[in-house]
Amino acid sequence: MSTDFHQALRSAYAATDAEPHPALMQGFPPQPAARVTWHNFMQPPYNRWAFLNLGRIRPSISVPRGQAPAQPLPQGEPRLENFQFHSASGASVGLHEHLLASCTDGWLVMKAGAVVQERYFNGHAPMKRHIMFSVTKSLIGLLAQDLVRQGVLVEQALATAYVPELAGSAFGDATVRQLLDMAVAIDYDEVYDDPRSGSSQFGYACGLTLPPADVQAAYQSLYEYLPATRKKGEHGGFFHYVTATTEALAWVMERASGVSCAQQLSKVWQGLGCDRDGFFIADPWGRNVAGAGFNATLRDMARFGAMLLAGGQGLLPRQVIDNVLAGGDPAVYAANPAFAQWSPGATYRSQWYVYPGEALLAVGIHGQYLYVDFSRQVVIVKQSSLPVAESVLDVDTLRLIRALATAL
């Protein structure tokens, strides 16, 4: 890593501001400068309130928890409260210092099925739901892998076998397996700070963001956006992280099964003993945003991770989890330098970052994490509201998670 990166990382810690904006959404009505709206909710400081309250801003689709009583999470003895890890900057950084610097809203660690750390910041609380952004992809990936197990999806079938509308698009002649593993040759850039990028147009189509005044939203829904994507090169043999690919996968899943992704996830969610319903952000046509739109409490995300660690608990077949945990081709992942530098030793399979045979990792922009370590029987969930989608602190967050799991 370069000297500039090390300096940026040190500056990120030096600039830590643990205090949330005190005036956001206070008053009846709030003052204009304190209002969080669809126009500003992805921007700091408004995102610090918005990521905990998206159900008040955007249309949503519920993922019911069911009628059974919530199951308490077992409590263990607090562990490693003064833990320190080796930062990519070369310094030793404390757990609390990193949580504050990375704008953490919620942090929960389970060891052997019991909670050993649970912290809340920025007005977060156990019964509040937080957007998980691209952690959503990994939940969808497990559901898709189960549809493959059932024979509802065929890995080598083309997307157009299920969704004819994708003919001529970037996804039309991609296989289900290529959709699952982000191996689609699409003309698309995942650049969050460029309002004209492919990922920004995706954001407008799914209703997450509004375009600035000088940029036109070309599509009114993901159902319009996905068929309009274009191929660039040939599919397979590489890792190209594209949120739209997950949305194409979700459309294939829904057409093949006749059941929405929100309904498919609810069948699992109802068996976890959750505290609250989860929910998806809905696009302008009422479609669940499957690549980035799921919201849940910190504890309920931990329950999902614990279910995976326990082999599915009858909610997902163990063979589905084992299939994903086997991982992908390390050489394919290593060939993507940005991702390989961030998570050395990982692979990618079925919408998860995988340390083969060891751990599953799901990650979302602005600092969302779900880490399930099968070797060490550890589950870690982090919910955050970083001011930028991708931060220099992301490297250290993964270092912290991996080091803490090892220490436990």
For each residue, the residues with C-beta under 8 A, 3 or more apart:
1: 5 6 88 341 395
2: 5 6
3: 6 7
4: 7 8
5: 1 2 8 9 88 392
6: 1 2 3 9 10 88 89 90
7: 3 4 10 11
8: 4 5 11 12 392
9: 5 6 12 13 87 88 89 392 393 395 396
10: 6 7 13 14 89 91
11: 7 8 14 15
12: 8 9 15 16 101 391 392 393
13: 9 10 16 87 89 91 93 97 98 101
14: 10 11
15: 11 12 101
16: 12 13 97 100 101
17:
18: 100 121
19: 22
20: 24 45 48 49 121 122 123
21: 24 34 45 46 48 49
22: 19 26
23: 26 30 31 33 34
24: 20 21 30 34 36 45 46 48 49
25: 30 34 35 36 49 53
26: 22 23 30 34
27: 30 31 34
28:
29: 35
30: 23 24 25 26 27 34 35
31: 23 27 34 35
32: 35
33: 23
34: 21 23 24 25 26 27 30 31
35: 25 29 30 31 32 40
36: 24 25 40 41 46 49 50 53 57
37: 40 41 46 57
38: 41 57 58 210
39: 210
40: 35 36 37 43 46
41: 36 37 38 46 47 50 54 57
42: 46 47 50 208 209
43: 40 46 47
44: 47 48 387 388
45: 20 21 24 48 49 387
46: 21 24 36 37 40 41 42 43 49 50
47: 41 42 43 44 50 51 366 385 387
48: 20 21 24 44 45 51 52 103 105 122 385
49: 20 21 24 25 36 45 46 52 53 123
50: 36 41 42 46 47 53 54 57 385
51: 47 48 54 105 130 131 366 383 384 385
52: 48 49 105 122 123 124 128 129 130 385
53: 25 36 49 50 56 57
54: 41 50 51 57 58 60 129 131 281 295
55: 58 60 129 279 295
56: 53
57: 36 37 38 41 50 53 54
58: 38 54 55 207 208 281 282
59: 207 281 282 286
60: 54 55 279 280 281 282 295
61: 260 262 279 280 281 282 286 288
62: 262 277 278 279
63: 262 265 266 269 277 278 279 280 294
64: 266 269 270 277
65: 70 269 270 272 274 275 276 277 278 300
66: 269 270 271 274
67:
68: 270 273
69: 273
70: 65 273 274 275
71: 272 273 303
72:
73: 110 114 115 299 302 303
74: 113 114 115
75: 114 115
76: 79 110 111 112 114 115 116
77: 116
78: 81 116 117
79: 76 109 111 116 117 408
80: 83 95 116 117 404 407 408
81: 78 95 117
82: 94 95
83: 80 94 95 403 404 407
84: 92 93 94 95
85: 92 93 95 98 396 399 400 403 404
86: 90 91 92 93 399 403
87: 9 13 90 91 92 93 396 399
88: 1 5 6 9 395 396 399
89: 6 9 10 13 93 396
90: 6 86 87
91: 10 13 86 87
92: 84 85 86 87
93: 13 84 85 86 87 89 97 98 396 400
94: 82 83 84 97 98
95: 80 81 82 83 84 85 98 99 400 404
96: 99 100
97: 13 16 93 94 100 101
98: 13 85 93 94 95 101 102 393 396 397 400
99: 95 96 102 104 107 119 121
100: 16 18 96 97 103 104 121
101: 12 13 15 16 97 98 393
102: 98 99 367 382 384 386 391 393 396 397
103: 48 100 122 366 367 384 385 386 387
104: 99 100 107 119 121 122 367 382 383 384
105: 48 51 52 120 121 122 124 130 383 384 385
106: 119 120 121 124 130 298 381 382 383
107: 99 104 117 118 119 120 298 380 381 382 383
108: 115 117 118 119 298 299 301 302 379 380 381
109: 79 115 116 117 118 378 379 380 404 408
110: 73 76 113 114 115 116 302 305 306 378 379 380
111: 76 79 114 116 376 377 378 408
112: 76 377
113: 74 110 306 309 310 377
114: 73 74 75 76 110 111
115: 73 74 75 76 108 109 110 118 302
116: 76 77 78 79 80 109 110 111 408
117: 78 79 80 81 107 108 109
118: 107 108 109 115 298 299
119: 99 104 106 107 108
120: 105 106 107 124 125 126 298
121: 18 20 99 100 104 105 106 124
122: 20 48 52 103 104 105 385
123: 20 49 52 128
124: 52 105 106 120 121 128 130 298 383
125: 120 128
126: 120 275 297 298 299
127: 275 276 297
128: 52 123 124 125 297
129: 52 54 55 276 278 279 295 296 297
130: 51 52 105 106 124 295 296 297 298 368 383
131: 51 54 281 293 294 295 364 368
132: 135 136 294 295 296 301 362 364 368 370 383
133: 136 292 364 365 366 368
134: 137 138 243 291 292 362 363 364 365 368
135: 132 138 139 294 301 362 363 364 368 369 370
136: 132 133 139 140 246 280 289 290 291 292 293 294 364
137: 134 140 141 243 246 290 291 292 351 362
138: 134 135 141 142 351 352 360 362 370
139: 135 136 142 143 265 294 304 362
140: 136 137 143 144 246 249 250 253 261 265 290 291 351
141: 137 138 144 145 180 246 249 324 350 351 352
142: 138 139 145 146 308 316 320 321 324 350 351 352
143: 139 140 146 147 253 261 264 265 268
144: 140 141 147 148 153 176 180 249 253 350 351
145: 141 142 148 149 180 320 323 324 350
146: 142 143 149 150 316 317 320
147: 143 144 150 152 153 253 256 257
148: 144 145 151 152 153 154 155 176
149: 145 146 317 319 320 323
150: 146 147 153
151: 148 154
152: 147 148 256 257
153: 144 147 148 150 157 162 176 252 253 256
154: 148 151 157 161 176
155: 148 175 176 177 180
156: 175 176 177
157: 153 154 161 162 175 176
158: 161 172 173 174 175
159: 162 163 166 171 172 173 174 175 176 179 248 252
160: 163 164 166 167 172 173
161: 154 157 158
162: 153 157 159 251 252 255 256
163: 159 160 166 248 251 252 255
164: 160 167
165: 223 226 227
166: 159 160 163 169 171 172 226 227 248 251
167: 160 164 172
168: 172 227
169: 166 172 226 227 228 229 230 231 248
170: 174 184 185 186 187 188 229 230 231 232 244
171: 159 166 174 179 184 186 226 229 245 248
172: 158 159 160 166 167 168 169 231
173: 158 159 160 231 235
174: 158 159 170 171 178 179 183 184 235 248
175: 155 156 157 158 159 178 179 235 236
176: 144 148 153 154 155 156 157 159 179 180 249 252
177: 155 156 180 181 183
178: 174 175 181 183 184 235 236
179: 159 171 174 175 176 184 245 246 248 249 252
180: 141 144 145 155 176 177 249 349 350 351
181: 177 178 239 328 348 349 350
182: 239 240 241 242 245 348 351
183: 174 177 178 235 236 237 238 239 240 332
184: 170 171 174 178 179 235 240 242 245 248
185: 170 231 232 233 234 235 240
186: 170 171 198 229 230 231 232 240 242 244 245
187: 170 198 229 230 231 232
188: 170 198 199 229 242 244
189: 194 197 198 199
190: 197 198 199 241 242 243
191: 194 197 198 199 200
192: 197 199 200 365 388 389 390
193: 388 389
194: 189 191 197 200
195: 200 211 212 215
196: 200 201 215
197: 189 190 191 192 194 200 201
198: 186 187 188 189 190 191 201 202 229 242 244
199: 188 189 190 191 192 202 203 243 244
200: 191 192 194 195 196 197 203 204 209 211 215
201: 196 197 198 204 205 217 218 219 225
202: 198 199 205 206 222 225 243 244 247
203: 199 200 206 208 209
204: 200 201 207 208 209 210 211 217 218 219
205: 201 202 217 218 219 220 221 222 224 225 283 284
206: 202 203 221 222 225 247 281 283 289 291 292 293
207: 58 59 204 281 282 283 284 289
208: 42 58 203 204 281 289 292 293
209: 42 200 203 204
210: 38 39 204 217
211: 195 200 204 215 216 217
212: 195 215
213:
214:
215: 195 196 200 211 212
216: 211
217: 201 204 205 210 211 220
218: 201 204 205 225 228
219: 201 204 205 222 224 225 228
220: 205 217 224 284 285
221: 205 206 224 225 283 284 285 287
222: 202 205 206 219 225 226 247 251 283 285 287 289
223: 165 226 227 251 285 287
224: 205 219 220 221 227 228
225: 201 202 205 206 218 219 221 222 228 229 244 247
226: 165 166 169 171 222 223 229 244 247 248 251
227: 165 166 168 169 223 224
228: 169 218 219 224 225
229: 169 170 171 186 187 188 198 225 226 244
230: 169 170 186 187
231: 169 170 172 173 185 186 187 235
232: 170 185 186 187
233: 185
234: 185
235: 173 174 175 178 183 184 185 231
236: 175 178 183
237: 183 332
238: 183 332 335 336
239: 181 182 183 328 332 333 335 336 339 348
240: 182 183 184 185 186 245 336
241: 182 190 336 339
242: 182 184 186 188 190 198 245 246
243: 134 137 190 199 202 246 247 291 292
244: 170 186 188 198 199 202 225 226 229 247 248 291
245: 171 179 182 184 186 240 242 248 249 291
246: 136 137 140 141 179 242 243 249 250 290 291 351
247: 202 206 222 225 226 243 244 250 251 289 290 291
248: 159 163 166 169 171 174 179 184 226 244 245 251 252
249: 140 141 144 176 179 180 245 246 252 253 290 351
250: 140 246 247 253 254 261 288 290 291
251: 162 163 166 222 223 226 247 248 254 255
252: 153 159 162 163 176 179 248 249 255 256
253: 140 143 144 147 153 249 250 256 257 261 264
254: 250 251 257 258 259 260 261
255: 162 163 251 252 258
256: 147 152 153 162 252 253
257: 147 152 253 254 264
258: 254 255
259: 254 263 264
260: 61 254 263 264 288
261: 140 143 250 253 254 264 265 280 288 290
262: 61 62 63 265 266 280 288
263: 259 260 266 267
264: 143 253 257 259 260 261 267 268
265: 63 139 140 143 261 262 268 269 278 294
266: 63 64 262 263 269 270
267: 263 264 270 271 315
268: 143 264 265 271 272 304 307 315 316
269: 63 64 65 66 265 266 272 274 277 278 300
270: 64 65 66 68 266 267 274
271: 66 267 268 307 313 314 315
272: 65 71 268 269 300 303 304 307 315
273: 68 69 70 71 303
274: 65 66 70 269 270 277 278 296 297 300 303
275: 65 70 126 127 297 299 300
276: 65 127 129 296 297 300
277: 62 63 64 65 269 274
278: 62 63 65 129 265 269 274 294 295 296 300
279: 55 60 61 62 63 129 294 295
280: 60 61 63 136 261 262 288 289 290 293 294 295
281: 54 58 59 60 61 131 206 207 208 288 289 292 293 295
282: 58 59 60 61 207 286 287 288 289 293
283: 205 206 207 221 222 286 287 288 289
284: 205 207 220 221
285: 220 221 222 223
286: 59 61 282 283
287: 221 222 223 282 283
288: 61 250 260 261 262 280 281 282 283 293
289: 136 206 207 208 222 247 280 281 282 283 292 293
290: 136 137 140 246 247 249 250 261 280 293
291: 134 136 137 140 206 243 244 245 246 247 250
292: 133 134 136 137 206 208 243 281 289 364 365
293: 131 136 206 208 280 281 282 288 289 290
294: 63 131 132 135 136 139 265 278 279 280
295: 54 55 60 129 130 131 132 278 279 280 281
296: 129 130 132 274 276 278 300 301 304
297: 126 127 128 129 130 274 275 276 300 301
298: 106 107 108 118 120 124 126 130 301 302 381 383
299: 73 108 118 126 275 302 303
300: 65 269 272 274 275 276 278 296 297 303 304
301: 108 132 135 296 297 298 304 305 370 381 383
302: 73 108 110 115 298 299 305 306 379 381
303: 71 73 272 273 274 299 300 306 307
304: 139 268 272 296 300 301 307 308 370
305: 110 301 302 308 309 370 371 372 379 380 381
306: 110 113 302 303 309 310 379
307: 268 271 272 303 304 310 312 313 315 316
308: 142 304 305 311 312 316 321 360 372
309: 113 305 306 372 374 377 379
310: 113 306 307 313
311: 308 318 321
312: 307 308 315 316 317 318 320 321
313: 271 307 310 316
314: 271
315: 267 268 271 272 307 312
316: 142 146 268 307 308 312 313 320 321
317: 146 149 312 320 321
318: 311 312 321 322
319: 149 322 323
320: 142 145 146 149 312 316 317 323 324
321: 142 308 311 312 316 317 318 324 325
322: 318 319 325 326
323: 145 149 319 320 326 350
324: 141 142 145 320 321 327 349 350 352 354 360
325: 321 322 354 356 357 358 360 374
326: 322 323 349 354 356 357
327: 324 330 347 348 349 354 355 356 357
328: 181 239 332 333 347 348 349 354
329: 332 333 347
330: 327 333 334 345 347 356
331: 334 335
332: 183 237 238 239 328 329 335 336 347 348
333: 239 328 329 330 336 339 340 346 347 348
334: 330 331 340
335: 238 239 331 332 340
336: 238 239 240 241 332 333 339 340
337: 340 341
338: 341 342
339: 239 241 333 336 342 343 346 348
340: 333 334 335 336 337 343 344 346
341: 1 337 338 344 395
342: 338 339 394 395 398
343: 339 340 346 353 361 398
344: 340 341
345: 330 355
346: 333 339 340 343 353 354 355 361
347: 327 328 329 330 332 333 353 354 355 356
348: 181 182 239 327 328 332 333 339 352 353 354
349: 180 181 324 326 327 328 352 354
350: 141 142 144 145 180 181 323 324
351: 137 138 140 141 142 144 180 182 246 249
352: 138 141 142 324 348 349 360 361 362
353: 343 346 347 348 360 361 362 363
354: 324 325 326 327 328 346 347 348 349 359 360 361
355: 327 345 346 347 358 359 360 361
356: 325 326 327 330 347
357: 325 326 327 374 375
358: 325 355 373 374 375
359: 354 355 371 372 373 374 375 405
360: 138 308 324 325 352 353 354 355 371 372 374
361: 343 346 352 353 354 355 369 370 371 372 398 401
362: 132 134 135 137 138 139 352 353 369 370 371
363: 134 135 353 368 369
364: 131 132 133 134 135 136 292 367 368 369
365: 133 134 192 292 368 389 390
366: 47 51 103 133 384 385 386 388 389
367: 102 103 104 364 382 383 384 385 386 391 393 394 397
368: 130 131 132 133 134 135 363 364 365 382 383 384
369: 135 361 362 363 364 380 381 382 397 398 401
370: 132 135 138 301 304 305 361 362 379 380 381
371: 305 359 360 361 362 378 379 380 381 401 405
372: 305 308 309 359 360 361 378 379
373: 358 359 376 377 378 379 380 405
374: 309 325 357 358 359 360 377
375: 357 358 359
376: 111 373 405 406 408
377: 111 112 113 309 373 374
378: 109 110 111 371 372 373 404 405 408
379: 108 109 110 302 305 306 309 370 371 372 373
380: 107 108 109 110 305 369 370 371 373 401 404 405
381: 106 107 108 298 301 302 305 369 370 371
382: 102 104 106 107 367 368 369 397 401
383: 51 104 105 106 107 124 130 132 298 301 367 368
384: 51 102 103 104 105 366 367 368
385: 47 48 50 51 52 103 105 122 366 367
386: 102 103 366 367 389 391 393
387: 44 45 47 103
388: 44 192 193 366 391
389: 192 193 365 366 386
390: 192 365 394
391: 12 102 367 386 388 394
392: 5 8 9 12 395 396
393: 9 12 98 101 102 367 386 396 397
394: 342 367 390 391 397 398
395: 1 9 88 341 342 392 398 399
396: 9 85 87 88 89 93 98 102 392 393 399 400
397: 98 102 367 369 382 393 394 400 401
398: 342 343 361 369 394 395 401 402
399: 85 86 87 88 395 396 402 403
400: 85 93 95 98 396 397 403 404
401: 361 369 371 380 382 397 398 404 405
402: 398 399 405 406
403: 83 85 86 399 400 406 407
404: 80 83 85 95 109 378 380 400 401 407 408
405: 359 371 373 376 378 380 401 402 408
406: 376 402 403
407: 80 83 403 404
408: 79 80 109 111 116 376 378 404 405
